[in-house]
Amino acid sequence: MCNTIAKTAVISPKAEIGKNVSIGDFCVIGDGVKIGDGTKLYNGVTVIGNTIIGKNNTIFPYAVLGTIPQDLKYHGEEVFLEIGDNNIIREHCMFNPGTEGGGKKTIIGNNNLFMAFVHIAHDCIIGNHCILANNATLGGHVEVGDYVNLGGLSAVHQFVKIGDAVMVGGGSMLTQDAPPYCILEGNRAVIRGLNRHRLRLLFSHEDVDYISALYKRLFSKEGLLSDLTKQELQKDPENIFVKKICNFIMNSQRGIPVKRGGNE
């Protein structure tokens, strides 16, 4: 099959367009753009800057990808936005490239759904199989794992890290790091429990029971979370879930949002 490109689309001769690409009316494609095979752009999409889009993505009207970061520290240096394969990017989404202070790259993985008006700020890293609902907003330097769900109108503070299989409730404001597999909700968001629906899809019943017991020991017992985490690492240092969850907590720079009197 050949590319389908509307006559009203404005495409730089320096842009690289793959095979079987569809570009709708009034799209604007800039000099440094690369678009992979099978990707479809509906009408009115803007893609500029050093933006690389992988294969079989679907980008809906008025999405804006690759415009300069909304960061006053940006002074025109060469920066990049990289988007993987099989993503759905709905209407009016905005993804910015990186900055010099954050590695110069914003990176989006594969098989994600970004609903309308999602904003991905500079230097963010998004994993695979994530769903960001309408108006979800990520500040700069946010890192998101795989299988993460962010509810509509939720916001994530800059430099926050979100572990795998986390769910953040709609309308929440997340200002601290979210350990893997948990549900967070509120303003400011705190851990409310485990994302059991996602866990059951990813792991065996035995693994889910182990993770559940581990979370109870970490987040329900009295004592400092840092001390409880060290105890779990000493008790079962080779277990993959202990290492994943406890190392995430130990490496947190912004703290863990635990609603528990006198603890972190």
C-alpha positions in Angstrom: 0.0 0.0 0.0 1.0 3.6 -0.6 1.0 6.5 1.8 -2.3 8.5 1.9 -1.4 12.2 2.3 -4.0 15.0 2.1 -3.3 17.8 -0.3 -3.7 20.4 2.4 -1.1 18.8 4.7 2.2 20.7 5.1 5.1 18.3 5.2 8.8 19.4 5.3 10.9 17.7 2.6 13.4 16.9 5.4 10.8 14.8 7.3 11.1 11.1 7.0 7.8 9.3 6.3 7.5 5.5 6.5 5.3 3.1 4.5 1.5 2.9 4.7 1.3 6.2 6.6 -1.9 8.3 6.5 -1.7 12.0 7.1 -5.0 14.0 7.2 -6.0 17.5 6.1 -4.1 20.5 7.6 -1.5 18.5 9.4 1.9 20.1 9.9 5.0 18.0 9.8 8.4 19.7 10.6 12.0 19.2 9.5 13.3 16.7 12.1 10.2 14.5 12.2 10.4 10.7 11.5 7.1 8.8 11.3 7.1 5.0 11.2 5.2 2.6 9.0 1.5 2.2 9.4 1.0 5.3 11.5 -2.2 7.4 11.0 -2.6 11.1 11.7 -6.1 12.5 11.6 -6.7 16.1 10.5 -5.0 19.1 12.2 -2.1 17.2 13.9 1.1 19.1 14.5 4.4 17.3 14.7 7.6 19.3 14.8 11.1 19.3 16.3 13.2 16.2 16.6 10.2 13.9 17.1 10.5 10.2 16.2 7.2 8.3 16.0 7.2 4.6 15.7 5.0 2.1 13.9 1.2 1.8 13.9 0.4 4.8 16.1 -3.0 6.5 15.7 -2.9 10.3 16.4 -6.2 12.1 16.6 -7.1 15.7 15.6 -5.2 18.7 17.1 -2.6 16.7 19.0 0.6 18.7 19.2 3.8 16.8 19.5 7.3 18.1 19.8 6.9 21.8 20.4 9.5 23.3 22.7 9.4 22.6 26.4 7.3 24.8 28.7 10.4 25.4 30.8 12.1 28.8 31.1 15.5 27.0 31.4 15.2 25.9 27.8 17.4 28.1 25.5 17.1 26.5 22.1 19.3 23.5 22.5 18.7 20.4 20.4 16.2 18.1 22.2 14.1 15.1 21.4 10.7 13.4 21.7 10.6 9.6 21.1 7.3 7.8 20.7 7.2 4.0 20.4 4.7 1.7 18.6 1.0 1.1 18.7 0.1 4.1 20.8 -3.3 5.8 20.6 -3.0 9.6 21.1 -6.4 11.3 21.3 -7.5 14.8 20.6 -5.6 17.9 21.8 -2.8 15.9 23.6 0.5 17.8 24.0 3.8 16.0 24.4 7.0 18.1 24.8 10.6 17.1 24.2 13.3 16.9 26.8 15.6 19.6 28.2 19.4 19.8 28.7 18.9 19.3 32.4 17.0 16.1 32.0 18.9 14.1 29.4 17.3 16.0 26.4 14.7 13.3 25.8 11.1 12.7 26.5 10.4 9.0 25.9 7.0 7.3 25.3 6.9 3.5 25.2 4.5 1.1 23.3 0.8 0.2 23.4 -0.3 3.2 25.5 -3.6 5.1 25.4 -3.5 8.8 25.9 -7.1 10.2 26.1 -8.0 13.7 25.1 -6.0 16.7 26.5 -3.3 14.6 28.2 -0.1 16.7 28.8 3.3 15.0 28.9 5.9 17.6 30.0 9.6 17.7 29.2 11.9 14.8 30.2 9.2 12.4 31.1 9.6 8.7 30.6 6.5 6.6 30.0 6.5 2.8 29.9 4.2 0.4 28.1 0.5 -0.5 28.3 -0.4 2.6 30.2 -3.7 4.4 30.1 -3.8 8.2 30.9 -7.4 9.4 31.0 -8.8 12.7 29.9 -6.8 15.8 31.1 -4.2 13.8 33.0 -1.1 16.0 33.4 2.5 15.1 34.0 5.0 17.7 35.2 8.6 17.6 34.0 10.9 14.6 34.7 8.1 12.3 35.8 8.8 8.6 35.3 5.9 6.1 34.8 6.3 2.3 34.7 4.3 -0.3 32.8 0.6 -0.9 33.1 -0.1 2.3 34.9 -3.6 3.9 34.9 -4.0 7.7 35.6 -7.5 8.8 36.2 -9.1 11.8 34.5 -8.1 15.3 35.7 -5.2 13.8 37.8 -1.9 15.6 38.0 1.6 14.4 38.8 4.2 16.7 40.3 7.5 17.0 38.6 10.2 14.5 39.4 7.7 12.0 40.8 8.3 8.3 40.0 5.3 5.9 39.5 6.0 2.1 39.7 4.5 -0.6 37.6 0.8 -1.4 37.7 -0.1 1.7 39.8 -3.6 3.2 39.6 -4.1 6.9 40.4 -7.8 7.9 41.0 -9.5 10.6 39.0 -9.0 14.1 40.2 -6.0 13.2 42.3 -2.8 15.2 42.8 0.2 13.0 43.2 3.2 14.8 44.8 5.2 11.8 46.1 6.5 8.5 44.6 4.0 5.7 44.0 5.4 2.2 44.7 4.5 -0.6 42.3 1.1 -2.3 42.4 -0.8 0.2 44.6 -3.9 2.4 44.2 -3.5 6.1 45.2 -6.2 8.7 45.5 -6.8 12.1 46.9 -5.4 15.6 47.1 -2.6 15.0 48.0 -2.9 11.4 46.9 -2.0 8.6 49.4 -1.9 4.9 49.1 -5.4 3.4 49.5 -4.7 -0.3 48.7 -3.5 -2.7 46.1 -4.4 -2.6 42.4 -5.7 -6.1 42.6 -7.5 -6.1 39.3 -4.2 -5.5 37.4 -2.3 -7.9 39.7 -4.6 -10.7 38.9 -4.1 -10.1 35.2 -0.3 -10.1 35.6 0.5 -12.7 38.2 -0.6 -16.0 39.8 -2.9 -16.2 42.8 0.1 -17.2 44.9 2.1 -14.1 43.8 -0.8 -11.8 44.4 -1.2 -13.2 48.0 2.5 -12.7 48.6 2.4 -9.1 47.4 -0.7 -8.5 49.5 0.9 -9.8 52.7 4.1 -7.8 52.0 2.1 -4.6 51.6 0.3 -5.2 54.8 3.6 -5.6 56.7 5.0 -2.4 55.1 2.0 -0.1 55.3 -0.2 -1.4 58.2 2.4 -2.0 60.9 3.6 0.6 63.3 7.2 1.9 62.8 9.1 3.9 60.3 8.6 2.8 56.7 12.4 2.9 56.1 13.0 0.4 59.0 10.2 -1.9 57.8 11.6 -1.9 54.3 15.1 -2.8 55.5 13.6 -5.7 57.6 11.8 -7.1 54.5 15.0 -6.9 52.4 17.0 -8.7 55.1 14.3 -11.4 55.6 13.8 -12.3 51.9 16.4 -10.5 49.9 16.1 -12.7 46.7 12.4 -12.5 46.3 11.6 -10.5 43.1 8.7 -8.7 44.6 10.5 -7.7 47.8 13.4 -6.4 45.7 11.1 -4.5 43.3 8.9 -2.9 46.0 11.5 -2.3 48.7 14.2 -1.0 46.5 11.7 1.4 45.0 10.9 2.7 48.5 14.5 2.9 49.5 15.5 4.8 46.4 12.6 7.3 46.6 13.7 10.9 46.5 10.2 12.5 47.1 9.0 10.1 49.8 6.1 7.6 49.8 2.6 8.9 50.4 1.5 6.7 53.3 -1.5 7.9 55.4 -0.3 6.7 58.8 0.3 8.8 61.9 3.9 9.5 62.7 5.4 7.6 59.7 6.6 8.6 56.2 
